[in-house]
């Protein structure tokens, strides 16, 4: 992946980048101009646990996490799932425009670098939220796996995408309440190589966190198999109320 990034950098010297949003030359080694980057909705004040957006004057932990803390210790997100981030992620996942996901991941990596550098690398392992094989075959790729690989290009951490397995495909959860979602996901994931996570902090990578149902279930599974901690990393966070209103895919 480091070689791929190097080749990307040199390619911009020959073919200038074009902004994915305004379609103008970016004049930088990224397919997003600085003006459009400045309009991306950054996640502001948020819950220490789940990254749920909080009111500007609020601090600490959201009401949901106060009632029932999640099994993971923290969620690290950079963007709010709103236009144009949602537009870019949809182009990435639904239309196969991997450059859209790559651009957001590169920007997220810059914001997360300082935090990740504070974690002891000898006790870290990166993995990604698995897709069911039918969905992977239909889409042609696992977006979370690509994001994890792109995030890891500037680190020496171990990335293991075969660590987790999805036992069954998920039905649409848009019409389900939170309790039904948790019930449906129970037992949906397994760990194929438990020896790799003993006494490790697992960095679990996904594209968007919405209700935390999926990442919570995976985190419980990892902890049950010997992980000492789980930290979730995602490009974007959907405000919980917005997710309930719009029926955004649950993660």
C-alpha atoms as one frame of an Amber mdcrd trajectory, in Angstrom:
protein
   0.000   0.000   0.000   2.891   2.374   0.643   4.033   1.875  -2.951   0.501
   2.567  -4.180   0.408   5.847  -2.264   3.778   6.813  -3.732   2.513   6.141
  -7.234  -0.601   8.203  -6.518   1.519  11.146  -5.462   3.648  11.040  -8.619
   0.605  10.665 -10.874  -0.674  14.112  -9.862   2.459  15.675 -11.341   1.386
  14.319 -14.731  -2.396  14.504 -14.448  -3.631  17.220 -12.038  -6.348  16.125
  -9.652  -9.954  17.057 -10.366 -12.234  17.857  -7.451 -14.907  15.221  -6.885
 -17.410  17.898  -5.934 -16.823  20.999  -8.063 -14.869  19.253 -10.883 -12.197
  21.946 -10.967  -8.441  21.287 -10.845  -7.449  20.830  -7.226  -3.813  22.009
  -7.607  -2.888  19.479  -4.908  -2.271  15.750  -4.616  -5.865  15.037  -3.716
  -9.071  14.828  -5.746 -10.759  17.446  -3.578  -9.996  21.154  -3.726  -9.305
  23.130  -0.583 -12.530  25.131  -0.938 -14.676  21.991  -1.044 -12.654  20.403
   1.755 -13.467  23.393   3.956 -17.178  22.674   3.456 -17.013  19.093   4.685
 -19.006  18.822   7.943 -16.499  18.037  10.676 -17.722  16.253  13.777 -17.678
  18.796  16.580 -18.507  18.289  20.235 -19.345  14.618  20.693 -19.767  11.820
  23.251 -16.517  10.486  24.701 -17.738   6.932  24.146 -19.812   6.679  20.964
 -19.046  10.004  19.213 -22.735  10.938  19.170 -22.873  14.685  18.345 -23.669
  16.740  21.429 -24.917  20.270  21.923 -22.157  22.859  21.778 -22.378  23.587
  25.495 -22.631  19.910  26.526 -19.677  17.820  27.568 -18.722  14.264  28.383
 -21.094  11.400  27.708 -24.412  11.232  25.864 -27.590  10.083  27.623 -27.578
   6.728  25.839 -24.053   5.862  26.996 -24.814   7.028  30.522 -27.692   4.553
  30.649 -25.795   1.731  28.965 -22.093   2.223  28.171 -21.060   0.491  24.940
 -18.658  -2.484  25.000 -16.026  -0.491  23.088 -14.074   2.158  24.975 -14.179
   4.909  22.344 -15.309   5.763  18.837 -13.032   7.956  16.745 -14.829   9.749
  13.918 -13.871  12.797  11.881 -16.927  13.804   9.866 -20.635  14.144  10.471
 -22.711  12.070   8.090 -24.232  14.991   6.205 -23.817  16.527   2.760 -21.393
  16.294   1.021 -19.755  13.538   3.114 -22.831  11.327   2.760 -22.794  11.953
  -1.000 -19.133  10.935  -1.287 -19.609   7.808   0.818 -22.620   6.752  -1.253
 -20.570   7.173  -4.432 -17.857   5.064  -2.810 -20.063   2.177  -1.687 -22.945
   2.163  -4.140 -21.212   3.272  -7.335 -17.789   1.767  -6.745 -15.973   5.134
  -6.902 -13.151   4.151  -4.610 -11.424   7.502  -5.046 -14.250   9.100  -3.035
 -13.556   6.792  -0.098  -9.813   7.254  -0.480 -10.091  11.055  -0.311 -12.179
  10.968   2.884  -9.841   8.397   4.433  -6.751  10.487   3.703  -8.348  13.521
   5.335  -9.483  11.436   8.301  -5.997   9.978   8.732  -4.518  13.460   9.147
  -7.048  14.228  11.893  -6.597  10.899  13.674  -2.807  10.632  13.398  -1.987
  12.310  16.702  -4.529  10.209  18.625  -3.407   6.933  17.045   0.258   7.755
  17.669  -0.461   7.897  21.405  -1.570   4.249  21.433   1.134   1.620  22.113
   1.642  -0.099  18.725   2.866  -3.392  20.181  -0.586  -3.998  21.672  -2.683
  -2.899  18.669  -4.355  -4.829  15.878  -6.424  -3.323  13.056  -9.397  -5.146
  11.596 -12.519  -4.179   9.656 -16.240  -4.803   9.927 -16.872  -7.852   7.738
 -19.481  -8.080   5.006 -21.336 -11.265   4.246 -19.788 -13.003   1.242 -22.915
 -12.422  -0.849 -22.738  -8.673  -0.286 -19.002  -8.603  -0.944 -19.484 -10.467
  -4.210 -22.292  -8.127  -5.288 -20.398  -4.936  -4.420 -17.000  -6.227  -5.478
 -15.211  -4.991  -2.340 -15.581  -4.416   1.380 -15.489  -0.648   1.933 -14.407
  -0.994   5.581 -11.478  -3.182   4.582 -10.289  -0.619   2.048 -10.582   2.190
   4.603  -8.537   0.169   7.116  -5.829  -0.467   4.526  -5.710   3.196   3.515
  -5.565   4.315   7.156  -2.725   1.928   7.784  -0.443   3.096   4.967   1.467
   5.419   7.319   1.703   3.044  10.304   3.519  -0.166  11.134   0.486  -1.779
  12.729  -0.703  -5.263  11.947  -3.889  -5.459   9.859  -5.883  -8.687   9.873
  -9.018  -8.780   7.706  -9.669 -12.498   8.160  -9.953 -12.129  11.926 -13.734
 -11.602  11.879 -16.352 -13.559   9.999 -20.016 -12.852   9.394 -22.151 -15.935
   9.907 -25.242 -14.625   8.178 -26.296 -11.791   5.941 -28.292  -9.032   7.588
 -31.820  -8.132   6.658 -32.705  -4.479   6.222 -32.778  -2.915   9.682 -34.352
   0.381   8.688 -37.771  -0.489  10.108 -36.433  -2.109  13.303 -36.199  -0.438
  16.683 -32.969  -0.551  18.673 -33.929  -3.666  20.642 -34.892  -5.549  17.472
 -31.609  -4.588  15.837 -29.599  -5.904  18.762 -31.599  -9.134  18.800 -31.135
  -9.672  15.070 -27.350  -9.109  15.235 -26.775 -11.340  18.270 -24.438 -14.132
  17.230 -24.042 -12.765  13.702 -20.249 -12.469  13.997 -17.444 -14.799  14.931
 -13.670 -14.696  15.469 -11.660 -17.028  13.257  -8.251 -16.410  14.860  -8.752
 -15.743  18.590  -5.060 -16.256  19.294  -4.292 -13.009  17.456  -6.326 -10.810
  19.776  -5.253 -12.106  23.182  -4.239  -9.096  25.300  -4.643  -6.786  22.287
  -6.514  -3.552  21.725  -8.432  -4.020  18.499  -9.015  -1.026  16.228 -12.303
  -1.860  14.511 -12.738   0.112  11.263 -16.022   0.958   9.535 -17.258   3.634
   7.168 -20.156   5.135   9.151 -21.425   4.746  12.712 -25.177   5.162  12.952
 -26.826   3.367  15.887 -23.674   1.496  17.070 -25.619  -1.815  16.917 -23.151
  -3.563  14.595 -19.917  -2.283  16.143 -21.247  -3.026  19.620 -22.039  -6.633
  18.733 -18.624  -7.096  17.115 -16.914  -5.496  20.116 -18.665  -7.878  22.504
 -17.552 -10.800  20.351 -13.932  -9.605  20.325 -13.870  -9.089  24.095 -15.392
 -12.529  24.671 -12.533 -14.028  22.656  -9.725 -12.364  24.598  -9.297  -8.792
  23.371  -8.555  -6.357  26.192 -10.182  -3.373  24.519 -11.892  -2.266  21.312
 -11.687   1.196  19.768 -13.965   1.907  16.827 -12.711   4.081  13.968 -15.098
   5.409  11.329 -15.019   8.153   8.756 -18.400   9.581   9.748 -20.986   9.592
  12.543 -24.713   9.919  11.983 -26.592  11.805  14.714 -28.843   9.242  16.406
 -32.054  11.227  15.863 -31.248  11.724  12.188 -30.651   7.999  11.765 -34.023
   7.163  13.230 -35.796   9.637  10.939 -34.062   8.761   7.682 -33.553   5.039
   8.104 -29.817   5.213   7.490 -27.997   1.875   7.346 -27.332   0.770  10.901
 -23.798   0.276  12.142
